[in-house]
Amino acid sequence: MEERRQIPRWRIDRDARLSLGISENRLDTFVEDMNTKGARFFLSAPLPESRFIGMHLDLEGLMHLEVTAYIAWRKESKARNIYGVFFSRIKDADKDRIYQYLNANCAKQLQASFWAGTNFIGPVS
């Protein structure tokens, strides 16, 4: 598969809680990787068939994001639904939160990608 990402995702391997739209129902999820443009996560139940979803993502109480996401792909593995999403609507403050989180928790990965020549777009000014 051809890589289409403009910036790499960093592996975070964190439990999270996901709610869709204005729903109060929260789903347990596991976020495998993330960047300021999207994420890959696992759910036990499938998401609605819509390609665009409004979602609230709480990452272990460390970071809360409110985004509109485009579901780029979905696959099933071992009775789990794996999703790749692109953040089609995200506030600059949330981009900054993601960057700060990655900087604090994935510094070695950020440094490795920098020295490998990977383009990284930092926080929005």
Contacts in CASP RR format, 6 or more apart in sequence:
PFRMAT RR
TARGET T0000
AUTHOR 0000-0000-0000
METHOD contacts of the structure
MODEL  1
MEERRQIPRWRIDRDARLSLGISENRLDTFVEDMNTKGARFFLSAPLPES
RFIGMHLDLEGLMHLEVTAYIAWRKESKARNIYGVFFSRIKDADKDRIYQ
YLNANCAKQLQASFWAGTNFIGPVS
5 35 0 8 1.000
5 37 0 8 1.000
6 37 0 8 1.000
6 119 0 8 1.000
6 121 0 8 1.000
7 35 0 8 1.000
7 36 0 8 1.000
7 37 0 8 1.000
7 118 0 8 1.000
7 119 0 8 1.000
7 120 0 8 1.000
7 121 0 8 1.000
8 35 0 8 1.000
8 113 0 8 1.000
8 118 0 8 1.000
8 120 0 8 1.000
9 33 0 8 1.000
9 34 0 8 1.000
9 35 0 8 1.000
9 38 0 8 1.000
9 39 0 8 1.000
9 40 0 8 1.000
10 33 0 8 1.000
10 34 0 8 1.000
10 35 0 8 1.000
10 102 0 8 1.000
10 106 0 8 1.000
10 109 0 8 1.000
10 110 0 8 1.000
10 113 0 8 1.000
11 32 0 8 1.000
11 33 0 8 1.000
11 106 0 8 1.000
11 109 0 8 1.000
12 31 0 8 1.000
12 32 0 8 1.000
12 33 0 8 1.000
12 34 0 8 1.000
12 59 0 8 1.000
12 101 0 8 1.000
12 102 0 8 1.000
12 105 0 8 1.000
12 106 0 8 1.000
13 30 0 8 1.000
13 31 0 8 1.000
13 32 0 8 1.000
14 30 0 8 1.000
14 31 0 8 1.000
14 59 0 8 1.000
14 60 0 8 1.000
14 62 0 8 1.000
15 28 0 8 1.000
15 29 0 8 1.000
15 30 0 8 1.000
15 31 0 8 1.000
15 60 0 8 1.000
16 28 0 8 1.000
16 29 0 8 1.000
16 30 0 8 1.000
16 31 0 8 1.000
16 41 0 8 1.000
16 57 0 8 1.000
16 58 0 8 1.000
16 59 0 8 1.000
16 60 0 8 1.000
17 26 0 8 1.000
17 27 0 8 1.000
17 28 0 8 1.000
17 29 0 8 1.000
17 57 0 8 1.000
17 58 0 8 1.000
18 26 0 8 1.000
18 27 0 8 1.000
18 28 0 8 1.000
18 29 0 8 1.000
18 41 0 8 1.000
18 43 0 8 1.000
18 55 0 8 1.000
18 56 0 8 1.000
18 57 0 8 1.000
18 58 0 8 1.000
19 25 0 8 1.000
19 26 0 8 1.000
19 27 0 8 1.000
19 55 0 8 1.000
19 56 0 8 1.000
20 27 0 8 1.000
20 47 0 8 1.000
20 48 0 8 1.000
20 53 0 8 1.000
20 54 0 8 1.000
20 55 0 8 1.000
20 56 0 8 1.000
21 53 0 8 1.000
21 54 0 8 1.000
21 55 0 8 1.000
21 56 0 8 1.000
26 58 0 8 1.000
27 43 0 8 1.000
27 44 0 8 1.000
27 45 0 8 1.000
28 44 0 8 1.000
29 41 0 8 1.000
29 42 0 8 1.000
29 43 0 8 1.000
29 57 0 8 1.000
30 41 0 8 1.000
30 42 0 8 1.000
31 39 0 8 1.000
31 40 0 8 1.000
31 41 0 8 1.000
31 57 0 8 1.000
31 59 0 8 1.000
32 39 0 8 1.000
32 40 0 8 1.000
32 41 0 8 1.000
32 42 0 8 1.000
33 39 0 8 1.000
33 40 0 8 1.000
34 40 0 8 1.000
34 98 0 8 1.000
34 102 0 8 1.000
35 98 0 8 1.000
35 102 0 8 1.000
36 87 0 8 1.000
36 90 0 8 1.000
36 95 0 8 1.000
36 98 0 8 1.000
36 99 0 8 1.000
36 121 0 8 1.000
36 122 0 8 1.000
37 86 0 8 1.000
37 87 0 8 1.000
38 69 0 8 1.000
38 84 0 8 1.000
38 85 0 8 1.000
38 86 0 8 1.000
38 87 0 8 1.000
39 57 0 8 1.000
39 84 0 8 1.000
39 85 0 8 1.000
39 87 0 8 1.000
40 82 0 8 1.000
40 83 0 8 1.000
40 84 0 8 1.000
40 85 0 8 1.000
41 82 0 8 1.000
41 83 0 8 1.000
41 84 0 8 1.000
41 85 0 8 1.000
42 80 0 8 1.000
42 81 0 8 1.000
42 82 0 8 1.000
42 83 0 8 1.000
43 80 0 8 1.000
43 81 0 8 1.000
43 83 0 8 1.000
44 79 0 8 1.000
44 80 0 8 1.000
44 81 0 8 1.000
45 81 0 8 1.000
46 74 0 8 1.000
46 81 0 8 1.000
47 53 0 8 1.000
47 71 0 8 1.000
47 74 0 8 1.000
47 81 0 8 1.000
47 83 0 8 1.000
50 71 0 8 1.000
51 70 0 8 1.000
51 71 0 8 1.000
52 68 0 8 1.000
52 69 0 8 1.000
52 70 0 8 1.000
52 71 0 8 1.000
52 88 0 8 1.000
53 68 0 8 1.000
53 69 0 8 1.000
53 71 0 8 1.000
54 67 0 8 1.000
54 68 0 8 1.000
54 69 0 8 1.000
55 66 0 8 1.000
55 67 0 8 1.000
55 68 0 8 1.000
55 69 0 8 1.000
56 64 0 8 1.000
56 65 0 8 1.000
56 66 0 8 1.000
57 64 0 8 1.000
57 65 0 8 1.000
57 67 0 8 1.000
58 64 0 8 1.000
59 65 0 8 1.000
59 101 0 8 1.000
62 101 0 8 1.000
63 97 0 8 1.000
63 98 0 8 1.000
63 101 0 8 1.000
64 97 0 8 1.000
65 90 0 8 1.000
65 94 0 8 1.000
65 97 0 8 1.000
65 98 0 8 1.000
66 91 0 8 1.000
66 94 0 8 1.000
67 87 0 8 1.000
67 88 0 8 1.000
67 89 0 8 1.000
67 90 0 8 1.000
67 94 0 8 1.000
68 87 0 8 1.000
68 88 0 8 1.000
68 89 0 8 1.000
68 90 0 8 1.000
69 85 0 8 1.000
69 86 0 8 1.000
69 87 0 8 1.000
69 88 0 8 1.000
70 85 0 8 1.000
70 86 0 8 1.000
70 87 0 8 1.000
70 88 0 8 1.000
71 83 0 8 1.000
71 84 0 8 1.000
71 85 0 8 1.000
72 84 0 8 1.000
72 85 0 8 1.000
72 86 0 8 1.000
73 83 0 8 1.000
73 84 0 8 1.000
74 81 0 8 1.000
74 82 0 8 1.000
74 83 0 8 1.000
74 84 0 8 1.000
75 81 0 8 1.000
75 82 0 8 1.000
76 82 0 8 1.000
92 124 0 8 1.000
95 123 0 8 1.000
95 124 0 8 1.000
96 123 0 8 1.000
96 124 0 8 1.000
99 122 0 8 1.000
99 123 0 8 1.000
100 123 0 8 1.000
102 109 0 8 1.000
102 110 0 8 1.000
103 110 0 8 1.000
110 120 0 8 1.000
113 120 0 8 1.000
114 120 0 8 1.000
END
